[in-house]
Amino acid sequence: MEQPRTAEGLGITSPAPQQAHDLEPPSALVVEALRLILESSLFRASKRGSQFLHFVVQYRLQNHPEPLKERTIGAALFNRPVDYSTGDDSVVRAQAREVRRRLEKYYLACPSDSPVRINLPVGSYSSEFRWAVPPRNEIVFPPSTSRPVSSSPIDPPVSRPPTIFSGMASNRRKLLLGAVTVATIFLAVLLGLKFYRTTVADSVISQFWSPAFASSKPLLICLPKPIFYRPSLEVYKRTAKSPGEFDRELDRMTHPPHLQPDDFIRWGDMVEFYDYGVSKGDVEATIRLSNFLSHQGKDSEVRIGNGYSSEDLRNSPAVVVGAFSNPLTIQLASGLHFSFVDDDKGTRIQEPGPTGRSWSSKHGPVGEDYGLVTRLVDSGTGQFVVLVAGVEASGSDAAADLIVHPDGLEKALRNLSMSKDWPKKNIQILVSTTVKDDVAGPPRVVAVYAW
């Protein structure tokens, strides 16, 4: 079998002894590739992601003798102490994962924008620069199809008439090829739509939180702590059915005293417990928000009860959790399109006017609760504020769930996001959730209002 003929075989000299695709692209092309990436919608929507990628690429281009360390990035980009514990703080690792994900999406959408690809390998913070299509420095010709000269006579080709079977086989091949082509196009369209929707959803959630991400201050998560009372030690001892039944604090915290509906209790039999009182739903909402912000590389601080004030909200962006247990929420939501009302008709979310609709919780084996997300670009505090609150705690959890998941938030704001200036608007999103076994289900958007 004849081998392919190379340039060397034809007397053509290669430009360099080393293959061109083994050489790293020049710095100028790397810088241009970085510029195209950072100007893409994927990275314009992520300020932290852009800063991270720019930092690791520049570090690599400057030929530092030491490999780039996680602690170095944390100190340079995330204001961490130079000796902070990376095992307890995953902000750099989380941001690296996010950058890798955005790079992958970028190269799927723009595979030929630049001849250079920038990669961030898993397990490393040292960026790599490669040719998108390795250049060839040798000319390869296909094997010659000419037949060797022979002195023997060549028999003329025998002409065979086509048969019906060969025609059927040809048609089957054409049909199969057509089916494969249609299936490939259909799959490409589906993948394209999925990528487009994911990109749009990521952009919407980034723009929703953009005022908080743009601030150098940590975002405060303000968690309410209502007053909490429990029976005194004397009540437990008085109602014990066996000696020593409630002697241990563990028993008193996990079992109620033996009281009957008509038993008389004095106010002195109740004592305030300062270390308790945060509701389960508000805690779950706070965990959702904290995890989301950490994944986005945004610093946050959780403040509980008296640990925050209106003055704090004038200095930092904030998320205020809870409604009827949090006076700050009631104050900031007062006079808005959707507000929280507590009167002789009960607690509820209310629209303004005599014909305004209202939403209140429903209890039972399968209940229903309502939550309200209020995004205030101008809250009167001078800082960006998001209120995450429900009629009851399950509503707060559902409201938080909505604004930390790109797909759900994009769906809620789909009509609004058609306007280019929507990130500058104040927004309220009313959601409902099914509550079963004291667990909130996925949020369902009921209404959206913007101004």
Long-range contacts (C-beta under 8 A, 24 or more apart in sequence): 1-143, 2-143, 2-144, 3-143, 4-140, 4-141, 4-142, 4-143, 5-140, 5-141, 5-143, 5-144, 6-138, 6-139, 6-140, 6-141, 7-138, 7-139, 7-140, 8-138, 10-139, 12-139, 14-137, 14-138, 15-137, 16-137, 19-137, 20-134, 20-135, 20-136, 20-137, 21-131, 21-134, 21-135, 21-136, 24-129, 24-130, 25-115, 25-116, 25-129, 25-130, 25-131, 27-61, 29-114, 29-115, 29-116, 30-57, 30-61, 30-116, 30-118, 30-129, 31-61, 32-114, 32-116, 33-113, 33-114, 33-115, 33-116, 33-117, 33-118, 33-129, 34-118, 36-110, 36-113, 36-114, 37-103, 37-106, 37-118, 40-106, 40-109, 40-110, 41-199, 41-203, 42-102, 42-105, 42-106, 42-109, 42-199, 42-202, 43-102, 43-106, 45-202, 45-203, 45-206, 45-207, 46-98, 46-102, 46-206, 46-296, 47-210, 47-213, 47-214, 48-77, 48-95, 48-98, 48-213, 48-296, 48-297, 48-298, 49-95, 49-98, 49-99, 49-102, 49-297, 51-77, 52-77, 52-95, 52-96, 52-99, 52-297, 53-99, 53-103, 53-118, 53-120, 53-127, 56-120, 56-125, 56-126, 56-127, 57-118, 57-127, 59-127, 60-126, 60-127, 60-129, 67-124, 67-125, 67-126, 68-125, 68-126, 69-125, 70-125, 73-125, 78-297, 78-299, 79-299, 90-294, 91-294, 91-297, 91-299, 92-125, 94-294, 94-295, 94-296, 94-297, 95-297, 96-120, 96-125, 98-295, 98-296, 98-297, 105-195, 105-198, 105-199, 108-195, 109-195, 109-199, 197-407, 197-410, 198-406, 200-410, 201-406, 201-407, 201-409, 201-410, 202-406, 204-406, 204-409, 204-410, 204-413, 204-417, 205-403, 205-404, 205-405, 205-406, 205-409, 205-410, 207-417, 207-422, 207-423, 208-375, 208-403, 208-409, 208-413, 208-423, 209-296, 209-298, 209-403, 210-423, 211-317, 211-377, 211-384, 212-298, 212-317, 212-384, 212-386, 213-296, 213-298, 215-316, 215-317, 215-383, 215-384, 217-315, 217-316, 217-317, 218-298, 218-299, 218-300, 218-301, 218-316, 219-293, 219-298, 219-299, 219-300, 219-301, 219-316, 219-317, 219-318, 219-319, 220-300, 220-301, 220-303, 220-308, 220-312, 220-313, 220-316, 220-317, 220-318, 220-319, 221-286, 221-289, 221-290, 221-300, 221-301, 221-302, 221-303, 221-318, 221-319, 221-321, 222-303, 222-308, 222-312, 222-313, 222-318, 222-319, 222-320, 222-321, 222-326, 222-328, 223-278, 223-282, 223-283, 223-286, 223-302, 223-303, 223-304, 223-305, 223-321, 223-322, 224-278, 224-279, 224-282, 224-304, 224-305, 224-321, 224-322, 224-325, 224-326, 224-329, 225-277, 225-278, 225-304, 225-305, 225-306, 225-325, 226-277, 226-279, 226-325, 227-272, 227-277, 228-272, 228-273, 228-274, 228-276, 228-277, 229-270, 229-271, 229-272, 229-273, 230-270, 230-271, 230-273, 230-276, 231-257, 231-265, 231-269, 231-270, 231-271, 232-268, 232-269, 232-270, 232-271, 234-269, 235-259, 235-265, 235-269, 277-305, 278-304, 279-322, 279-325, 279-393, 279-396, 280-393, 280-438, 281-390, 281-392, 281-393, 281-394, 281-395, 281-396, 281-397, 281-440, 282-321, 282-322, 282-325, 282-393, 282-396, 282-397, 284-397, 284-400, 284-440, 285-321, 285-388, 285-396, 285-397, 285-399, 285-400, 285-401, 286-321, 286-400, 288-397, 288-400, 288-401, 288-404, 289-319, 289-321, 289-388, 289-400, 289-404, 291-404, 292-404, 310-381, 313-379, 313-381, 313-383, 313-385, 314-381, 314-382, 314-383, 315-383, 316-383, 317-383, 317-384, 317-385, 318-383, 318-384, 318-385, 318-386, 319-385, 319-386, 319-387, 319-388, 320-385, 320-386, 320-387, 320-388, 320-389, 321-388, 321-389, 321-396, 321-400, 322-388, 322-389, 322-390, 322-393, 322-396, 323-347, 323-372, 323-389, 323-390, 323-391, 323-395, 323-396, 324-391, 326-389, 329-387, 329-389, 332-374, 332-376, 332-379, 332-380, 332-385, 332-387, 333-372, 333-374, 333-387, 333-389, 336-374, 336-428, 337-428, 337-449, 337-451, 338-372, 338-374, 338-428, 338-430, 338-447, 338-449, 340-372, 340-389, 340-391, 347-391, 347-392, 348-391, 349-391, 349-430, 359-391, 359-430, 359-432, 359-446, 360-391, 361-391, 361-392, 361-394, 361-395, 365-436, 366-434, 366-435, 366-436, 367-394, 367-434, 367-435, 367-436, 368-432, 368-433, 368-434, 368-435, 369-394, 369-395, 369-398, 369-432, 369-433, 369-435, 369-440, 370-395, 370-430, 370-431, 370-432, 370-433, 370-446, 371-395, 371-396, 371-397, 371-398, 371-399, 371-400, 371-402, 371-430, 371-431, 371-432, 371-433, 371-443, 372-399, 372-428, 372-429, 372-430, 372-431, 373-399, 373-402, 373-403, 373-427, 373-428, 373-429, 373-431, 374-426, 374-427, 374-428, 375-426, 375-427, 375-428, 375-429, 376-426, 377-424, 377-425, 377-426, 378-426, 394-433, 394-435, 394-438, 394-439, 394-440, 395-431, 395-433, 395-440, 397-433, 397-440, 398-431, 398-432, 398-433, 398-440, 398-441, 398-442, 398-443, 399-429, 399-431, 399-443, 401-440, 401-442, 401-443, 402-429, 402-431, 402-443, 402-445, 403-429, 408-442, 408-443, 411-445, 412-445, 412-448, 413-448, 415-448, 416-448, 416-450, 422-450, 425-450, 425-451, 426-450, 426-451
